[in-house]
């Protein structure tokens, strides 16, 4: 451990010397330097935290946060923006892994609990948070003076976003602890499936809310058909991509990790450009979710070929640098100013969410007759929150430019807290049920 | 869109190319050597670049800068990793002196000739001219092993010692090339500093060396405890990125600093071979990407530059011959060395390209001439070098084709 502390000290001292010593050096942002430093520092800090029983990813996130623009100032927000493509690549990689981790045989075995948990937690958390925000709406400055309908609509937006969770954090913890077993399968399957369901649920809720907030005349439900079509297309493309990956494993012996990363990049850019093109040229709002494509591709390789194990093993070989970079970037992108502004209501939401997830998962487990060991600890695995929630919040701001930023401030504060608490809780849960293998 | 297309195209070509380049084909030795070194990817770059389809335009190239920094540092690091002093001692020590003399004489002749030619034909400021001449001298002094590998793969030799000497020189003289290139940057560290200042240059030199050493120290310390292969990958990628980033921040060469980091790692890290095994597979892909990038960024205009290319090619050949002749006469080997042995050291290959890309990174406005000279001479040298090697070895012992 001493060696890691020395390495960390060397990296920190070098960065301090380069950035703060007043040398007349190249003033341009240097994303390569930031990425290299983050990899080394986050790894060392992650290891130190693992020594005291905390998950490594908390170390990665905290490294990104503390080395960044708010504390040690080793890099600026614009340098992090320049590295945002790394985040996209990592997300695509994690989505491939998430799909690959879903085995049909396992899902079939625990299908009933999965359905119960998804429905139970969604119902309890959504209803609970909506009612909570509605009941304290007079205390929230930007909701004061609004009509009850609008308050209820905004509360529902809070409710739906708190339902979202983070499969990426779950996968990183599973990879770190090498966990295996029914608890792991359940948490992972529910988290991944929720990623798909939350997008649909969000679309429905936000459209209903728009009627109340913007007092529209009627509700146009055609978007649901479009949404289902988008998801179907994403799954189809994912299936085809998965088959192509199988072909690559079988026939072409190329650098596998490179191919997967290149494909992830291509899928993300292709989806973005297609959406932009359809919107700008044909005025059609049609967006394919790239992460769904990657997830479906991973799922296809795992379940419709003989190379599922091979695929995951190859992905696992290169996964650590990707996880470290991704979570450290997530930490670096955290906005402390927002946390300062929205921490109180954020804290209330976090506390309420924890209690509601606990209640929801406890009863879902009881009703689906999973073993007590699992249903008493399942809630610990459902706290993590990250990418999808942030994406949905961006959409909220876009649709409601007047009140959207205020909603975003409070919820980002809550998400930041969940990003730290979630992995710790999940690792603790895995240890409690005895499914870690480190 | 353009960046997406360019990245995808480059990656696909690099990945497939890393498989195809080393396939056996029934071709004349020179062409085989070109395919072996992957020089054909320069043409692909030209087609994709500003002289062709403009798919990889100037903006895309600019956006690829972080990757170029990483790629150069990775190559420098890998090159340095191969210099374990204990292994170098396995061959006679004066081999190193022969390599040094050969590289130094070639460097001097080429730098001098190129300096005079540019001065006579172009109006370029003195300092700039000096940097360009030294850089060309440095790339001229290094030799690629590809032609020797092609020849020894296709022929059997009775005199293995002479071949071993050529191999040794070609594997070692890159150190001197990097050293000479460091001198070039030392004169003008950073494109904005047009005038020479000894204090600034010394400060830059010490800083650059220290950054390479520091990066290596981090890697060595990290790898002192027990670690998994996944963790080792984090150490290697993290260190190379950090090292390349530091070089870029200090207006220094990622290639040179990566080399320093690699050499220190090779000699003080217990896991040298593991590091080599982990990263060597990616070398081909990174190298191909650099070749495509140099092709794409090439801007060729017919003019005096072709004449200077001819001068460069000629003086390099003369430098190699005189350098090797002088060195083998000062340090006599126990076996006969032909007087024109230097003709066996014409292949230019990978490090040359890396140095020129690094030059382009540091001094973008000065690089067009140098890129033209290197690309043209590289093709000629790769084409003729196997024949010249055979010629040298043939004159001495009978060579039987396999």
Boltz contact constraints between the chains, C-beta under 6 A:
constraints:
  - contact:
      token1: [A, 3]
      token2: [B, 221]
      max_distance: 6.0
  - contact:
      token1: [A, 3]
      token2: [B, 224]
      max_distance: 6.0
  - contact:
      token1: [A, 3]
      token2: [B, 225]
      max_distance: 6.0
  - contact:
      token1: [A, 6]
      token2: [B, 221]
      max_distance: 6.0
  - contact:
      token1: [A, 7]
      token2: [B, 218]
      max_distance: 6.0
  - contact:
      token1: [A, 7]
      token2: [B, 221]
      max_distance: 6.0
  - contact:
      token1: [A, 7]
      token2: [B, 222]
      max_distance: 6.0
  - contact:
      token1: [A, 10]
      token2: [B, 217]
      max_distance: 6.0
  - contact:
      token1: [A, 10]
      token2: [B, 218]
      max_distance: 6.0
  - contact:
      token1: [A, 11]
      token2: [B, 218]
      max_distance: 6.0
  - contact:
      token1: [A, 14]
      token2: [B, 214]
      max_distance: 6.0
  - contact:
      token1: [A, 18]
      token2: [B, 249]
      max_distance: 6.0
  - contact:
      token1: [A, 25]
      token2: [B, 249]
      max_distance: 6.0
  - contact:
      token1: [A, 25]
      token2: [B, 250]
      max_distance: 6.0
  - contact:
      token1: [A, 26]
      token2: [B, 249]
      max_distance: 6.0
  - contact:
      token1: [A, 26]
      token2: [B, 251]
      max_distance: 6.0
  - contact:
      token1: [A, 30]
      token2: [B, 245]
      max_distance: 6.0
  - contact:
      token1: [A, 30]
      token2: [B, 248]
      max_distance: 6.0
  - contact:
      token1: [A, 30]
      token2: [B, 249]
      max_distance: 6.0
  - contact:
      token1: [A, 31]
      token2: [B, 66]
      max_distance: 6.0
  - contact:
      token1: [A, 32]
      token2: [B, 66]
      max_distance: 6.0
  - contact:
      token1: [A, 32]
      token2: [B, 69]
      max_distance: 6.0
  - contact:
      token1: [A, 32]
      token2: [B, 70]
      max_distance: 6.0
  - contact:
      token1: [A, 32]
      token2: [B, 241]
      max_distance: 6.0
  - contact:
      token1: [A, 32]
      token2: [B, 244]
      max_distance: 6.0
  - contact:
      token1: [A, 32]
      token2: [B, 245]
      max_distance: 6.0
  - contact:
      token1: [A, 33]
      token2: [B, 245]
      max_distance: 6.0
  - contact:
      token1: [A, 33]
      token2: [B, 249]
      max_distance: 6.0
  - contact:
      token1: [A, 35]
      token2: [B, 241]
      max_distance: 6.0
  - contact:
      token1: [A, 36]
      token2: [B, 238]
      max_distance: 6.0
  - contact:
      token1: [A, 36]
      token2: [B, 241]
      max_distance: 6.0
  - contact:
      token1: [A, 36]
      token2: [B, 242]
      max_distance: 6.0
  - contact:
      token1: [A, 36]
      token2: [B, 245]
      max_distance: 6.0
  - contact:
      token1: [A, 37]
      token2: [B, 242]
      max_distance: 6.0
  - contact:
      token1: [A, 39]
      token2: [B, 234]
      max_distance: 6.0
  - contact:
      token1: [A, 39]
      token2: [B, 238]
      max_distance: 6.0
  - contact:
      token1: [A, 40]
      token2: [B, 238]
      max_distance: 6.0
  - contact:
      token1: [A, 40]
      token2: [B, 242]
      max_distance: 6.0
  - contact:
      token1: [A, 43]
      token2: [B, 234]
      max_distance: 6.0
  - contact:
      token1: [A, 254]
      token2: [B, 15]
      max_distance: 6.0
  - contact:
      token1: [A, 258]
      token2: [B, 15]
      max_distance: 6.0
  - contact:
      token1: [A, 262]
      token2: [B, 11]
      max_distance: 6.0
  - contact:
      token1: [A, 266]
      token2: [B, 8]
      max_distance: 6.0
  - contact:
      token1: [A, 269]
      token2: [B, 4]
      max_distance: 6.0
  - contact:
      token1: [A, 320]
      token2: [B, 230]
      max_distance: 6.0
  - contact:
      token1: [A, 320]
      token2: [B, 234]
      max_distance: 6.0
  - contact:
      token1: [A, 321]
      token2: [B, 233]
      max_distance: 6.0
  - contact:
      token1: [A, 321]
      token2: [B, 234]
      max_distance: 6.0
  - contact:
      token1: [A, 321]
      token2: [B, 237]
      max_distance: 6.0
